[in-house]
Amino acid sequence: MYIKKFAVACLSLCLCAQPVFSSYAGTIVAGSGASIASPSNVSPATGSSSASSFTADQAWHKINGQYVDASGNPIDGVLMRGISVSKWQGNIDWAKVASDDISFAFVRMVSYGYEGQITMDETFDQNMRQASAQGIKTAPYIYLQTKTVEEARKAGQFAVDTARNYNVNFPIAVDIESPYILTLSVQELTDVINAFCQVIADNGYTPIVYSDFNKLSTEMDTSQIPYDIWLARYGSTNNQFANRTIWQPTETASVNGISGNVCIELAFKNYIGQVGTGNGSSTSTVGPAGSQNHSASATPTVGASSQTGGPGVQAGNGSLTSPTPENVSQSAPTTDTSSTTSSTVVTAGN
């Protein structure tokens, strides 16, 4: 499912935090668009406002019953609007967030795997509980930095063990954007992603893969990934991948209850009541024949196919996380770490 520790912005999911999916701890940066009332000069036929009256703060909001893009054009198929947050959004007033047409929230749980380090986001517990209390659908996202299938499975189990303490009713996301993990080959990264997601699915949750267009096109083989895609691409183009069910169109939005920028997320799939909540098995749907996600099987085969091609247009390129992990000294939240090795260090992000 984007930070600015370095002048990086978001897309990192963490990047979606304003400075947020910019450090190795996996912060995500967010985007810009204030809440507005539907104007009276909207065309009932198209749901779009006139060019002369449309203003930037109306972008990514609902006008005349339909969400619009940064130019005021209707976006087909959007079912609900959400956000992704991390510690970079600071103290959030979730009651105000809920009043601003925010139906779901991805909350950064952890940066996992850089040299065995697990860095918890210190706002995770608060954000998950307070957002859920306001009726907002919630799910964690994990900024993954593991480089082996074995470590990816441990990261997946860590995510599951932690998620069981919360009301998770949206897909659990794996954030793929760390420069550290991108040193892997296309096949290696694909295998790592599938290993993580398989553990999520095997434990009864629904996984989703977050990354930007460039990485999805060139750094992994999406034809082997049978899970939903959360695409970060800023602008108005959003449907390049068959399994793209969530789109992050901006990292600089404004939402009531949050100081500074936040990433907006638009969902094209109705996950309400459709996602695994940790109580049973979870299934994923692959894309139609001819699509980039078509050939994936329910149980991915390691080392099965070649790299996919695609234009190198990347969303959120300026907001990638830093090449060094965060050094922290705070105590970590109480979390089940039984699935991690004894050498793993759990810390709270600063």
Buried (B, 14 or more C-beta within 10 A) or exposed (E): BBBBBBEBBBBBBBBBBBBBBBBBBBBBBBBBBBBEEBBEEBEEEBBBBEEEEBEEBBBBBBBBEBBBBBEBBBBEBBBBBBBBBBBBBEEBBBBBBBBBBBBBBBBBBBBBBBEEBBBBBBBBBBBBBBBBEBEBBBBBBBBBBBBBBEBBBBBBBBBBBBBBBBBBBBBBBBBBBBEBBBEBEBBBBBBBBBBBBBBBBBBBBBBBBBBBBBBBBBBBBBBBBBBBBBBBBBEEBBEBBBBBBBBBBBBBBBBBBBEBBBBBBBBBBEBBEEBBBBEEEBEBBBBEEEBBBBBBEEEBEEEBBEBBEBEEBBBBBBBBBBEEBBEBEEEBBEBEBEBBEEEBEBBBBE
